[in-house]
Amino acid sequence: MSAVTAGRELTPQEMAKPGSKRHTQMVTSSKVASMLRDENGDYLGIGYDSAYDMWSAMAGQGELDRTGMEDIFRYGHAAEKLARYWLQDVQPEWRFSPGEVAFGHHPDLDFPHQATLDMRASRGRARKIIEVKAPRVDRGVEDNWRVQCVMNMGVSGIHECQLVIVPMYGPVAIYDVEWDPELFEVCVEDAREFYRRVVEMDAPPHEGSALWREQQGRLHKKDETADPVIADGDLVQRWQQAVQDLDAAERKLETVKNDIVAVMGDAPCVKSEDDRRIVGRTAGRFSQRRLAKEYLEDESLFSLKFDSAKLKKQHPDVYAQACGTAGYTFNQKEWK
């Protein structure tokens, strides 16, 4: 690294907004955990997204699946407001920025980058970063959060950082995250290599990416005239072992479930000591077969339902247009 150890603060006009094309394509602090590798060059898998999924989004080859996460994002924004109120109460000597503060243009980072701080705190000439997370439970400073905090410290030049945990279950907690210049250099090196992959369209290994399978389904259309592919022995052995391991884990889980039900008795639910729900009651499943004939003949209880089977028969082309990408059906039962 050069003698200049920080980037500069970005104006609101310069700051790339989350969800924008520019933000998607650049290296941001929260993405770096997905880019880190071990000594063998294999991705660590500590990021929220896999290396392949992150590459696919940055390279414009696919979108990260955030379906059904609106409430999670909404809770995260609410957690930032609560964290600011909490900090103002427990650290009254500090002043906290009203919103996010972004940094970029670090002289040693030769790829598009941005470090966005949830808050910047100031006390006289002193500065510190505030990063807020809202997990279900507090498990301390998780690896991917530590990477994000160190990346923020390195780009901004503010080498003091506190991580505020606002869990769904449990009290607010504040952790100090130490500045680690060696980790920052590793982050920069791996981010640089990852961005090279993006520019050169050099995809990382697909590993367990569901997005990759979806892309393969679009790329390779089913050919009914083609012969079946015969998998080699090593691949078959890996497949069978994985299926058997999953089956054993599922049977173990079902055993533990029954052990929990055994202690539940007449209670409405079972919780852990830190107030996390493990199991609750659900209503019985409805079945028309349990109804008396008089209700089955009552037309007021029936409604029209779209018949997709008829559409497929009468308008197969329209039906095909309404179908998503063809998927893959794995026959796990035969390999247990």
N, C-alpha and C positions, 0 to 999 in steps of 0.2 A: 504494500500500500504506500501511497505517496505521503509527503508531509502534511498535505491538506487532507483532513480526516472526515470531512462532512460535506454533504450536499447543501442546498439552500432551500429555504421555505418557498413553497409554491403559492402563487396567488390563486384566488378562487377560479379565475379564468383558465389558469394553467392546469389545475388539478383535474385528473381524469376521473370521471364519475363512475362508480360501480354499475355494471351493466352495459356501459358504453363499449363500442368496438375497440377504442383505444385502450381502455382499462383491461378488456379481455385479452388483448394481444401483448400487453407489457408484463414484466416481472413485478409483482407486488409482494410485500412482506408475507402476507398470509398464504401465498402460493408456494413459497420456497421450500417448506417442509416436504411437499410432494416431489421436489427436484433433488433431494439429497440422496447420496449413494454411499455404500460401504466401501471397504478397501478393495473389494473385487469388482467394483463398478455396478453392483446391483442396487436397485432402488430400495430404500429402507421401508417405504410404505407407511410412514408416520403422518402423512398429510391427510386432510379430509377426503381428497380425491386421489385416485391412483395416478401414477406418472403418465400412463397412456391417456386417461381421460383429460388430464390437465393439458397435455400436449395437443390432443385433438381439439379442445376448445380454443387454445391459443393459436393453433394453425388454421382455424376455420374449417375443420373437418367434422365437427360435431358440437353439440351443446351439452353442458353439464346439467344433469337431471336435478332440478330443484322442485319437482312436483310435490305439492302437499306441504311445503316448508314455509308457507306464508306466515303462519302463526309463530313459528320458531324465530323468523326474522323480526316479527313484530315484538316478540318478547325480548329479543336481543336489544332492540332500540329502547324499549322501556327500561331494561336493565342498566343501560348507559345513563339514563336520567336518574335512576335510583342511586347509582354509584356516585354521580356528581353530588347529589344531596348528602349522601353518606360521608363522602370525603370532606365536604365543606363543614360537616358537623364534627368529625374526629380529627381533622387537620385544618383548623381555622386559620393557622398562620400562612397557609398556601392559598394562592389564587388559581382558579381552574378555568381554562378556556371554555367558552360557551358551546363549542362544537369541535369538529375534527380539524386537525392541522396536518398538512401534507408536506413532504420533502422529496426532492429529486435532484438531478444534475450532480450526482456525486462524481468527482473527477476520475475515480478508479473503476467506475462501473460503465463499461462500454456497451451497454445494452439498455433499452428503454426500461425504466424502473420508477417505482413510486413507493414511498413509505408513508402510510396514513396513520397518524396517532389518534386514538379515540379522544384523548385530551392532552393538553400540555399544561403542566402546573408550574407556577413561578413563585419564588420567595426571594425578593431582592434580586440578586444576580444569578441565583440558583435556579435550575430548570430540571424537571423530571417528566418522564413519559408516563401516562396512565393508559393501560390497556384493560379493557373490560370484557369478561367472558361470562356467559350465562348457561352453564351446563345443568344437567338434571341434578347432579350431586357434586360436591367439592372433592376432587381427588388431587388437589395441589396443582403445581405448575407442570402441566403435561408437556411432552417433548415438542409437539408442534407449536404450542404457545410460546415456549422458550425460544424456539427458532424465530418466530415472528417478532418477539420482543428484541432479540439480539439484532435482527436485521433492521428494525426500526431505530435502534440505538446507533448502529453503524452508519446508516444513511443520514440520520438527522444530526449526528455528532453530540446528542444528549445521552450521556452514559449513565444515567440513573433512571430506573424504570420500576414501576409498581404494577403488578397484575391484580386487578380487583375481580374476585369471583362472586357473582350474584346467582347462586344456585336456585333451582326450582324448589329443592328440598334442603333446608339447613340455613344457617346464618351467613351473612356476607363475610368474606375473608379477604385480607390484603397480604400479598406476598411480594417481597423484594426480589427482582430478577437481576442477577449480577451481569455486568458487561463482560463479554468473553471475546476478545479480539481474534483469537484463533478460530473460534466457531464462526465468526463473521467472515473470515477469509475463506473458510470451507464453503459457507453459504454462497459467497460471491463466485467462487470457482465452479461450483455445481450449477448455479443459476446461469452462469455464462455458457457452460456446456449445454444446458437444457435449451437455452434460447437459440444456440447454434442449430440444434435439432429442429426447432420451430422454423427457422429461416430456410434451412436446407430440406425441409419436409422429410426428416429422418426420424421416423416414429420409434419410440421406445418399446420394449417388449409389452405385449398386451396383457400378460398375466391374467387376472380374473376379471377383466373389464367387460361388463355387460354391454357397454356402448360399442366395444369392438365387435361383439357378436351381432349386434344390430346392424352395424355397418357391413359386415360380411353377408348378412341376409339380403341387403339391398344390392350388394355387388354381385353375388352369385345367385342367379335365379334357378329355381328347381327345374331340372331336365329329366322328365319321366323316361326318356329313352336311354339315359346313361346307365352304365353298370354301377353297382354299389362299390364304394371304396373300401378296401380291406386294410384295416389299421394294423401297424406292425406290433409285434409282441410286447415291446417295451411300453408303448402307448396304452395297449389293452391292460397291461399289468398295473400301470399308474391309475387308469380309470377304475378298475375293480377295487384297488386298495383305497382310493378316495371314497368310493361309494360305501365300502364296508366301514371305513372310519366314521363317516357321517351317520350311518345306520347305528353304530355302537353309541355314538354321542347322543343321538335322538332317543335311543332306548334308555340311556342313563338319565336323560332329562325327564322322560316320562315317569321313571321310578321316583325321582326327586319330587315331581309334581304330586304324585300320590302320597308321598311322605308329608308334604305340606298340607294336603287335603285332610290327612289323618289327624293333624293337630288343630284343624280349623273348627271342627264341630259345627255349632249353630251360628258362629260369628259371621258378620256380613263380609269380612275380608281378613287377610293376613298381611301384616306390615313388618318391615325391619325395624330395628331399634332407632334408626335415624329417620323414621316415618316414611319410608318408601314402600308403596304398595307392591305386593308380590302377586296376590290373586284376589279377585272379588267374585261376586255372584253375577250370573247372566240369566236372563229370562229363557224359559224353555223354547225350543224351536217350533214354529207354527207348521202344521201340516193339514192340508184340506182333508186328508183321509180320516182325520179324527172328528170331522164335522158330521152332524146329522144330515140326512138327505134333504130336508126342508130348506136348509141354508144353501146347499149346493144348487138348488133350483130357483133361488131368489135372484132374479135378474138385476135387482137394484145393487147387489153386492159385486157385480162384475163391471169391468171397464175395458175399453178397447186397448189392444196392445199391438205395437208395430211388429209385423211378421217378417223378419229378415230372411227366412227361408223362402218365402214367396217372392221377395225381391230378387234373391239370387237366381231363382228359376225363371222369372219373367224378364228380368233386366240384369243379366250377369255382368255386363260391362259396367253398369252403374254400381253394382255391388262391389266389384273389384276396385273401383276408384275410392270407395269408402273404407277399404281395408288398410290397415297399417302394414308395416314391413313384416314379411313372413319370418317366423322364428324357428327355433329348433326344439324338438321334443326328445329328451334323453330317456332311455329305457333303464332307469336305475334299479327297478324292482328285480329284474332278471339277474343282476350282478351282486346282490347282497349275499 
